[in-house]
Amino acid sequence: MASISTRSKPKSQPLKPQARRDLIHGIVFISPWLIGLIVFAAYPLISSLYYSLTNYDILSPPQFVGLRNYIDLFTADPLFYKAVGNTFYYALISIPLNLLIAILIAMLLNTKVRGLSIYRTLFFLPSIVPEIASAMLWAWILNPQFGLANALLKAFGLQSIGWLTDPSWSKPSLILVGLWGFGGSVVIFLAALQDMPRQLYEAAEIDGANTWSKTIFITLPMLTPTIFFNLINGIIGAFQYFTAAYVLTGGQGGPAGSTTFYSLLLYRNAFSYFKMGYASSMAWLLFAAVFVLTLLLFKSSGRWVYYEGGDKN
């Protein structure tokens, strides 16, 4: 009968003095980052999860209430559904528009025309303007009494629009303001366009493909990784939309609650009503929604995101 030999696991060797010193030195050098991660990221994250299960108003100690905050969000807060609806409205319209305009502008800037560097600079400038300054500028442009937008409408014999004072126009107005800063997406799309292999276009031209065919069958498929990247960023940004709505509406979400976005309602609960536990539960629901949508996009990306060589993601 053959004997069965067993191999003992090799014992871990202790670190040599030089390796131990190198490890200590490495930990010391990255300790500022580790401390910052623990103090400014890990601790707030864990504490917000705990506070979401409590009744906490900053002034008094938190009282554990379990899932009561989450239940109240869905059953006792009518503004919650209005905020969710406004946020989805903004996201469903602004994200596709932003992607479409950014792709079109990037394709135009990818052509060889005189003064191209000037055009690129002009399109990129709005994206580096501080968001608050940009919102103040748009507050003047969209002013219903003396704003530039209504002045142009009157010059063409058209009726003035209430813009931010009209519930039916308030969200489209904010979507228009959001389109102002598409320069960052344009730069990313432009970099992707300039990185495309020219031989694909040359082969298509030899086969008699026109501009439209090359755009549909070469440019857009090769742009899908960049579209996917900008789509993820757009979803995260749209669900956290706050600054322009806060500045242009005074943080009140008017008119008639038409600009009460999710992040704006979260801010009001936290810093106007001091319902920190309730606001923390809203923050974790926002994280869950963005996480699920991002995960679904990653799962579906294998069907429509293509890379050079024809491999799917």
N, C-alpha and C positions, 0 to 999 in steps of 0.2 A: 504494500500500500504506500503510495507516494506521500511523502510528508508535505504538509502545507506550510510554507515559510511565510512569516509575517514580517513586514517591514515597519520598523518604528519611524514615526515622523521625526525629521531632524529638528533638534532643539534650536530655538532662536538664539542666535549669538548676541551677546551684549554689544552695545555700540562702543566703538573704540573712542578713546578720549578726544581725538581730533574730530570725529563725526559728531560726538556729543556737543562739542563746542560750536561746530557749524550749525547744528540744529538750534541751539540756544540763541546764537547770533541771528539766525533767520527769523525765529519767533520774535526777538526784540525788534528787528527791523520792520516786521509787518504788524507789530502790536498797535501802532496808531490806527491802522485800517481795521484790525480786529476789534479794537475798542469802539471805533466809530460804527462798525457793523452791529455790535451788540447794543450800544446805547441808542443809536438813531434808527435802526432798522428792526432788529430782532425783538428788543423790548417793546417798542410801540406796537409791533404786529401782534405779539402775544397778549399784551395788555388790552388792545382793542377787541380781541376775540373774547377775553374775559368780560370786559365792560359791556359787550353786546348782550350778555346774559344777565345784566344787572340794571337796576334803576339808579342812575348816577347823574348828579347835577353839578359836579366839581366841588360845591361848597360843603356837601355832606358825604360821609362814607358811602360807597356803593352797596346797594342791597340786592342780593341775588334773587332773580325772578325767573330764571330758567329761559324758556323760549317765549316768554310773554311778549317781548319786543317784536319778535318775528311774527307772532300771531296777530298782534295789533296792526302791523304794517299791512297785512292782507285783509283784515276784517274791520278795522276801526279807523282807518286813515284814508279819506277820500282823495286827499292830495297825492297820495302815493301812486294811484292809478293814473291820475292826470299827469304826474311827472314822468311816469314810465311811458305813457302814450306820447307825450311831447318829445321825449328823448328818442324813441324809436322813429317818430316822424322825421326828426332832424337827421338821424343816422341814415335812414333809408333813402333820403333824397340827397343829402349833402355828400355822402361818400361816393356814390356813382358819378355825380356831377363833377366832383373834384378829380376823380380818376380820369374821366373822359376829357375834361379840359386840360389837365396836365399832360396827358398823352398827346393830344392834338398840338398843344403849344410846343412840346418837346420835339415832335416830328417837324414842325415848322422851323424851329431853331436848329435842327440838324441839317437843314439845307444850306447850300453855299450861296449866300446873298451878301451884298455889300453892307457893312455896318453890323454884322452879326453879333459881335461882342457887345455892342451898345444895346441891342435888343435883349440879349441874355441878361445883361445887368438890370435893365428896366423891369423885366419880368421877375427877377429874383429879389429886387429891393423890398417889395411889400412883405416878404416872409421874414425879413430881419428887423422890421419895425416892431417895437414892443407892443404886445397885444392890447394893453390899456391905451396907449397912444393911438393905435389904430381904431379902437372902439370909440374914442373921443372924436376922432375925425369923422367916422361914420355917423355918429350922433348928430353932427352938424349937417352932413350930406342928406340924411334921411329926416331931418326936421320937417314936420308937415307944414309949417308956416313960411319959413324962409330958407329951407334946405335946397341944395343944388339939384337934387333928384326931381323934386316937384317943379322947380324952375325950368328944367329941361322939358318936362312933360307939358307945361303950359306953353313953352315956346313952340311945341309941335301941335298945339291945339288939343291936347289930351287933358283928361280930368286928373286932378291931384289925388294922391293916394295917402292914406293915413299912416302907412308904413308901421312904425313901432307902436302907434297908438290905436291901431285897428286889429282886433283879434284875428281876423282872417288874413292879415298881411304880416303879422309880427314874426311868425316862424319863417316864412319865406324871406323876410328882411334879414333875419339872422343867418339864414343859409347863404344869402348874398354876401353878407359880411364875412362869413367863413371862407368863401371862395377867393377872397382877396389875397389870402396867404398861400396860394398853391405853388409858390416858387420853389420850395423845398422838394416837393414831389417832381417838379419839372426837372430839377437838376439830377435827381436819381434816374428818371426815365431817359434823360439826355445821355447820361453816362452809359446806360444799358444800350441805347441805340448806337452809340459810337463804338461799342465793344462787339457789335454783331459782325460775324465773318462776311466779308464782301463777296466771297466766292458763291454764296447762296444766291445773292442778287444777280451776279453775273451769269450763273447757270439758268436762272429763271428768265433773264433777258434773252439768252440764246434760244430758250424754248418758246419765246414770243409772249411772255407774261407782261401785262401792262402794270401801271402803278397801283391800281386797285387790287389786282391779284397778288402782287408782291406784298402789299400791306396786309391783306387778309391771311395769306398762307405762309408768309415768312415773318414779317415784322411783329404782328400780334402774338403768334405762338412763341416767338423768341422773347417777347416781353412778359410772358406770363409769370416767370419768377419774380420780376420787379413789381408786377401788378399785385401778386400775392403778398409781397412785403409791404407795399403801400396800403393794401386792403387791411392787413392786420393792424398797422399803425392807425389807419383811419377809424377802425372800429373802436380801438382803445381811446383815441382822442374824442370821438363823438359821444361815447358813453360817459366821458368825464367833462363834457362841455360845460364851461362855467364862466370864464372871465368876461367874454363879450356880453353874455346875457346879464351878468351882474352889473356891469358898467352901464349898459344901455337901458336897463329897466330899473336901476336903482336897487337891485336885489329883491324886488317885490314880486317878480314873476308876472307882472301885468303885461297887457291889459286882460282882465278876466281870467287870470291864471294861464294864459296861452303860452307864456315863456317860462313857466315853472318847470325847469329841467331837473333831472334827478339829482345832479350834484348841487344845484342851487337849493333844492329842498333839504338835502343833507346838511349843507352849510347853515341854513336857517335853524334847523333843529339843534345843531351843535353850538352855534355861537350867538344865536338870537334868543332861543328858548332854553339853552343850557341843558338839553336832553342828550347828554353825551352817550349814555347807554343806547338810546334809541338811534342816534346817529351812527354809532358803531355797528349796529345791526344792519343799517342801510348800506354802510360801506362794505360789509362782508357779502351782502346780497349782490352788490355791484361787482365785486370781485368774482363771485360765482358765475354771474351772467357773462362777463367778459371771458372768463376761463372756459366756459362751456362753448361759447361761440368760436373762440380761437381754436379749441380742440376739434370742433366740427369742421372748421376750415382746413385744418391740417389733415384730418381724415379724408376730406374730399379732394385735397390738392393733387392726389395721385391721378385723378381723372382729367384734370385740365391744366396742370402746371408741367411744362415741358422744358428740358434743358438741351443744350447743344449736343447733337448726336442722336436725338430722338428719344433719350431715356426719360421716363416719367419720374416725377418726384415720389 
